[in-house]
Amino acid sequence: MSNDTSRRVLLVVHPTRIDAKNAAEELLSKLAGHNLEIVSTTEIDFSGVRRLSSAELELLVSKAEIELAVVLGGDGTILRAAESIRGSSIPVLGVNMGHVGFLAQIGRPSISELASAIVGKNYESERRMVLQYRVERGGETISHGWALNEVTIERSSEAMVQLLLQIDHRPLSRWGCDGIICATPTGSTAYAFSAGGPIVWPEVEALVLLPLAAHALFSRPMVISPDSVIAVDIESEEATLSADGLRKFQLIENDRVILTSDNSPVKLAHIDPALFTDRLVAKFKLPVEGWRGE
């Protein structure tokens, strides 16, 4: 870091949640006096926090001058924070202020515990696979991006979208459908799960493909190698690509979407890492009462 006497932490706060704002103010009071510079791009003024422009944040990220991103919000806020530091090795420590999510702590720690973990660097991080996509039109790349959860291609109107799926440069099937989801293990508990896809443990390296309401016998979820190259050809007039529900792009007939896993994972930090099994139990309130252990 440019200042040898201080450490720098990025604070990201849900812009409209009062409980997130109050938690941030309490956290800042407990971090005061610990030689930490707190920076933020959140549109909320906090005492003792340096507000950054997007360009200033990008510069600090590129120079590896931020050690941790602390997010007070939900999975959506965490996804936006990951977007802002994309390509770096900065871990993202998410504290869920709403319902139980899969990107944040399984439970909400006390602010004192959170402050202590930040000051003492008492957290662990895990690497999460990322999807890379690019859109080709007329043989040229016209759009590209990434997703932590999923990339979807869905109909833009009431009519079904016509898609042709290729795996590793070989055609697999053509569908008239509502769309298709390509999800990472992280995303297998998001949109893909609600659409009937399998849950994939985070440490499993795989991609999930899931046609949506396809009019065909062969329309089951598929689990494929993360090294595979996926191509989806648009054979109807239009469709919409969405990455994590945050970035959208309008597709037209004869566009091709190429999907691959990315070699720059996102690092998610946890103060008290819980087993993924326990997160599932907490998220879905699964009936495990009376379990006697092994």
Secondary structure by P-SEA (a helix, b strand, c coil): cccccbbbbbbbcccccaaaaaaaaaaaaaaccccbbbbbccccccccbbbbcaaaaaaaaaaccccbbbbcccaaaaaaaaaaaccccbbbbbbbccccccccccccccaaaaaaaaaaccbbbbbbbbbbbbbbcccccccccccccbbbbbbcccbbbbbbbbccccccccccccbbbbbccccccccccccbbbbbcccccbbbbbbcccccccccbbbbbccbbbbbbbccccbbbbccccbbbbbcccbbbbbbbbcbbbbbbbcccccaaaaaaaaccccccccccc
